């Protein structure tokens, strides 16, 4: 189990592969080398943060905490909205405007390709700096035959880490943007003080995303699924494993780590993810 408040969270410190300045906090990290590895970042762009059009071989869920995020020309993730960015699906050029706040959940997608750890990203970045340069979200290098190559920086680093070309096999044709304000809260039939707002379940491996609302004194149990779970406290205060978790505290449990009780010290709301099942 992991519990971390932003005041305790380190910066990513994995190298500058994109354009702009980002104040980000590493809230949660999974297990390196596993297909279900994950990371949660709280992102606060200091200047407009930009990337070219690109794609990944892992999944992402993005929640706009404050402000609107421009994920492609003319397309926005509005404040309070949730976006599912499936592996293999292009997006961008994107701009994360200065002053916005974004919760960025990244994790191994249904293909089982996994997700690179911060340690792996930093090591690859430092090695690649000896061979080329990162500029404007692109990695540029000259090969042994004197030919110039340009490649999306994130893709190039990911391939350096894995030692292979990425085999993209997207399950979806586009991103999925969800407006939680238009979803209804459903009360748990076994506990009238617990309410859920389920936004969606995705792929054959059962990714699930939604919100949990707890009245004061209400509790739920986490850690009983066959996949990791990630939660971020949006408002209120909950208690987990003897710790008081205020707003923007992140919590994760590994597959079958529970049951772990999560109890609301006051009326609280959390965003919840159950990741893909791989066993």
C-alpha angles and dihedrals in degrees: 000000000000128000120179137166119203090248088064098040124106126224117258094246093183099131136276109282098149138055117263138028122287129190101202135168125211102225102170137009130189132207117302115236097022123115089235097050112144147180135197120205130185103212125203112174112215091192129010104296115212141187134178122244107292147139139217140219091231136064130256137193116195126193119191105221097173129008132355126295120214103215096170137358107300093358125108140184098216124214109283093020128120125218129198109208103191122206114269096021118121122231136165165010077200134187125197102197120226112265097030123121122214135179107216117195112189124180146150111293129226093274089072093236090133130211129275120246125233089251092055093046094051093047092049092047093053091048093048093050087067090058105037145337140273115226133157092353093306131108113219126190141157116235128218090271092055095254120144119232130193121192135165104274097229093047092048092051093046091052090048090054096047097036093226143083113265114253102209115204107169118197093197132048096218146004119285114229117192129196106208092191088072094053124089127236112240120205118228105250089218097047122030091197093062122076132183133199106193113196099182153315118232140199131353089288095065108243106181130190133182147110133278123208119194127190116221110290094014120128141192133189125238133184097056097108131090090245137053118274126213126196134180121196108230099178139356126021132282134187122229127171091345094309127116110228116200128187115315093019111139125216131187137176128190124236112297092354092132174018088196119170120228112191129186113235085188135000104304143179127202137179110232134200130184107194130218120297115236102171 
